[in-house]
Amino acid sequence: MRFSAIRAFLLLLGLLLSVGQLASAVEYRPLPSAPRGGLTADWLIHDEQGNRLVLYLPDYHAPAHAYYQWLTIRPNKPLPISFTARQGLSLFIDNRLVFTARTPASYTVDLAQLLPVGSSSGPHLLCVWQGEAVPNLASFSNVASSPVAPKGKPTAAPLLAQPRPRGHQGQTVFLCFLLVIGMAYGGIRATYQPGFARIYQVEGLWGKAAAEQDFLTKPTITWLNLGLVLLFSLSFALLLVAIHTNIQSIVILRRLFDVPESAIVLRVLLYTALIAGFVIGKYLFLELMGYIFDVTELVMVQYREFIRTILFMGLFLPLVMFLYLGLNQRLPETVLWVSNGVVSLLLVGSVIRVARTLHRKASLLNLHLFSYLCATEVIPLVILLKLIVFTY
């Protein structure tokens, strides 16, 4: 009897160990062996709980700040790689700092020349680290070795870590989209001149209450407003794809819409649909929150003010795109600062305008109405600023 109990216990223990090994095999694939031809698409991340390096799965793991690869590097055999880096990106070989990007640019470095003094041939651990953002792993690639020059002819010394002006492969696509946006704005202005002038005028935006009532009492769902919302969404999408390229690293967005970085047109159209859906769907959100806070009479006024403000501020987004196309190769940080400033002004300005309009209808000193404003405007503002602006 005792022997049977011990045997049953051993069988149960073996079953539990088998299940644990199976779960571990499902969670992590085997680590790739050290490649001999240079970089591969397989990157490793550090597992803190197990104190080990595991294969990075984009659809499973959250983005990290440090990524690793085992490489076979020989001091006398060049191993050039190229990549696009933001300021502060660093490369480590065997936990030793060997390179830091001083400016945002495209770089070409020879890992063999970056090896610490006294290092031997064999496998070495390469680490790519970016402190305030996620490294652009898709830009890391091997560079074909230059042909060997015949004997007797001098060869140019290889350049180490020479930055190249950072251009975008979709500049022609961006120009085409900007052309479409400009023609669409011109066509809408010629077709709906009174309504167009009612939205895009500075004195109407910051004018007196009597001038504002003309827009706030007009119908919201019109062909003019829908067309302008689509143009605003397209302009905003171009800005996100061109300058804020790490938006796709958001885990939720990447899992729902896994669009490769090379499909620029598809990414622009995807972001356009998401932005337009957010703008139009905000009305349903306001109706729900208005019913919860019992302020349904203010919902339509709030939504109309929100639409008018973003449409007016969205007129400046194509200007930022022209600035990007003209100066991004020489002044990328300046273009990024201008873009962040315009996006922040767009988001914060819409909240200020909505709060000002609601305060004229009912005092925001009322804690109930102030809580409603925080739930519908302030909290979404903080989330958008974190995702778009403060990430960079």
N, C-alpha and C positions, 0 to 999 in steps of 0.2 A: 504494500500500500504506500509506504514511504517512497519506494523507488518510483512508482507511478507519478506521485506528486512532484518529485524532483524532475522527472522527465518532462512532465507537462509545463513546469516552470521554465525549463531550458528552451522548450519549443516556443513558449510565449516570448521569451527574451529574444530569441533569434528572429521571430516575426517582427518585433518592434524595431530591431536594428535594421532589418531589410526595408521596412517602411521608411525609416529615417534616411537611409541611403538613397532610396528612390526619390524622396522629396528633395534631397539635396541635388540629385542629378537633374531633376526637373527645373529647379531654381537656377542653377548655374551650369553652363556648358563647360567642357574641359578647356583649360587654358591653351592657347596656340603656342607652338614651339617657336623658338627664336628664329626669325626670318634671316636669310642670308642676302636677299636682294634689296633690302632697304625697308622703308615704311610699308605697312599694310593698313587696311581699313579696320583692323581689330585693335581696340584700345582697352586698357585695363583701368580700373578704379580701385581705391583702397576700401576694403571692408573692415570697418573699425571693430565690429563684434568679433570677427574671426581673426583679425590682425593679418590679413592676407590680401593679395591682389586677385580680383575677379574680373571676368570678361564684362565689359560695359555693353549693356543691351539698351539701345535708345528707347525702345517701347516698354522697358521694364524698370530701369533705374532712373532716378531723378538726375538732372544735369549736375555736374560737379565742377570744382575749380581746378582740379589736378587730374591729369590723365597720363597713363604710363604705357610704354612699349619696350619689349626686349629686342635689342638690335645687336647684330654681330658687326662690330666696328674694328677695323684694323688701322693703326696709326699711319701706315704708308699707303693706304688705299683710299682714295676720296669717296665720300658718301654724302653728296650734296642733296639737300632737301629745300623746298620752297614752301612758304606759308604766308598768310595774311594775319597781321597782329595789330591789336590795339596797344596803346601806350601802357607799359608795365608788364607785358607778357614776358615770361621768363622760361628758359630751358635749363634743365638740370640733367647731368649725366652722372649716374651713381651717387645721387644726392649731393652733387656739387654744382653750384651755379656757374654756368658757362656762357649764358647770353641773356640780355635784357633788351627789349624793344624800347627805345627812347622816344619814338614818335610813331603814330599810326601809319603803317605802310606795308608793302609786300617785301618780304626778305628772302634771300637765298643764302644759306649757310652750309658749310662743309663740316659735318659732325666729326670727321676724322681729325680736323685741325682744332676742334673744340675739346678734344680729349684732354683730361688733366695730365700733367707731366708725369711720366713713369707708368702710365696705364699700358696694359698689355692687350694683345689681340684677343678677341673672344666676345662673349655676350656682355652687353652693357645695358643698364636700365635708363631709358630716356623718359624724362618727365616734362610735361607741358603744363605750366601753371599760370593762371590769370586770377588776380585777387578780387577784383570788383565785378567781373563778368565771367561768362562762359567762353573758353577758347573756341575759335572757329576751326573745329577739327576737319571739316570738309575741305579746307584750303591746304592742308598738309599733304604734300605729294613728293615723289622722288623726282630728281632732275637728272636728265640723261647726261652721262659723262661726255666731256668734250673730247674730240678725236686727238690722238697723240700726234704731235708735230714731228716731221722728219728730223733726223739728226743734222746738226749744223745750223738749223734755223731757230732763232730765239722765239720763245713763247711768252705770251703775256702772263704776268703773275695773276693768280686767281684772286678775285675779290671776295672778301669775307664779310658776310652780313651787310651787303650793300642794299639800302632801301630803294625800292622802285616806287614811283608815284602810284598811289592806290586808285585805280579806275574801276568802274563797275561794268561787268560784261553786258548789262542791259541798258546802256545809255541810249542806244537807238530805240529800244522799246519805250523808254521814258519819254523821249522826244515825241514819238508817235502819240502816246497817251496825252501829253501836254497839248499837242496840236488838236486832238479830238476835244479836249476840255475847253480850249480857247474858242474853237468853232461852235461848240455847244452853248457856251455862255453868250457868244454873239448872236446865235440864232434865237435863244430864249429872250434876250433883251429886245430883239427886233419884234418878236411875236407878242410878248407880254410886257410891253414897256411900262404901263402904270404899276402893275404889281412888282416888276423888277425894281423900279425906282423906289417903291415903298419899303423894300428890304435893304437895298444897298445905298443908304444915305446916312452920313454921320450925324447930321442934325436930328434925324428921326430916331437913331439909336439912343442918343443921350439927350433927347429933347424933353419937352414938358409932357405932362400927363395927357393933355388934349391931343397932342400929335401921336402919342402912342396908342390911344384907343382905336384909331383907324385900323391898325393892324391886328390888335388883340381881339377885335370883334369880327374879323373876317373868317371864313371857313378855313380850317387847317388842312384837310385832305383835298388838295386841288392838284391838277396836272402840273401847274407851275411849281408848287412846293415839292412834289414828288421828283420832278426833274432836277431841281436844285439840290435835293437831298442826295440823289444819285451822283451828281457832279461833286458834291462835297465829299461823299464816301470815296469816290475814285481819287480825288486829290489827296485825301488823308492816306489812302492805301498806297499810293506812290511814295509818299513820305516814309511810311513804315518799311516798305520793301527796300528803298534806296539807302536810307540812313540808319534806321533802327532795325538792323538785320537780324538781331538776336531775339526778336519777338517770337519766332518759331520755336525757341528753346523752352517756352512755357509748357509744362508737362501736359496740362489739360488740352491746350490747343494742338500740341503735337500728336496726342493720342486720338483726338477727334478728326483732325485734318492733317495727315502726314504728307505734306507736299515737299518735294525736293527743292533745294535752293536754286538749281539750274532752271527750273520751270518758272521763269519770272512772270510771264503773262498769266499763268494759272494762279500764282501767288497774289498778283495784283487783283485779279477778279475775285479770288477767295476773300481777301481782306475787304474788298469793296462790298461784297455781299454781307460779311459779318458786321461792318460798320453801319450799313444801311439797315440791317435787321435790328441792331442795337438802337438806332435813332427812332425807327418806327415802333419797335417793341417797347420803348420806354413809356409810351402812352398807356399800354396795358399795365405796366408796373405802377404808374402813377394812379391809375384808376383803382388798383388793388389797395395801394397804400392810402389813398384818399378815403376809401370805404372803411379801412381799419381805423384811421384817425378821425373819421367823420368830418372831412373837409372836401367833399366831392365838388362843391361849388367853385373851388380854387384850382381844380385839376386842369381844366381846359385853358385857363389863363396862364398857368405855369408852363404847360406844354407849348403853347404858342410863343411865349417869350423864349423858351429854350430853342425852338426851331429858328426863330428870327436871329438869335445871337450866334448860333453855330454857323448859320448860312452866311452871315455877314463876316464873321472871323475866318471862315473857310475860304474866302476870296483871296487871302494872303498865302495860302498853302502852295499854289502854283509858283508864286514868287520865290519861295524857299527852294522849290525844285530847280528853278533856273539858277539860283545861287549854288546849289549842289553841283549841277552840271558844269558850271563855269569855274568854281574855285575848289572843288573837293580834292583835286590832285595836289594842289599847293597848300591849301589851308583846311585840312579835314577837321581839325579840332574846332576851328571857328565855325564851320558849317554845322557841326554837331551842336555847338552852343546855341547858335541861332535857331536851329530846328527845335531844340528843347525849350527855348524861350517862347517861340511861337505856339508850340503845343501847350505849354503851361498857361500862356495867356488865353488861349482858346478855352481850355477847361475851367480855369479859375474865373475868367470873365463871364462865362455862361452862368456859373453859380452866383456870382455877384449880381448880375442882371436879374436873375430869377428871384433872388432874395429881395432886391429893391422893388420889384413889381409886386411880390406877395405882401411886402410891408405896407404898400399903399392900399391894398385890399383889406388886410387885417394885420394888426401890430405883431411883429415878431417877438415882442417882449412877453407875449403869451407863451408859457412853457410848452403848452400842447402844440401850438403851431411851430415853435422852434424845433421841437423833437421831430415833427413831420418833415421839416426842411432838412434836418440832419440825416434822416433815414433815406430821403429821396435824392438829395443832391450832394451833401458833404461826404458821406461814406463812399458812394460811387466815385466821387472826385479823388479821394485818397487812393482808392484801388487803381484807378487809371493812371494817376501820377506815378505810383510805384511800378506799374508794369511797363510804362512807356518812357518816363522821364528819368526817374531815380535809378533805374537799372544801368544807366550809362553815366 
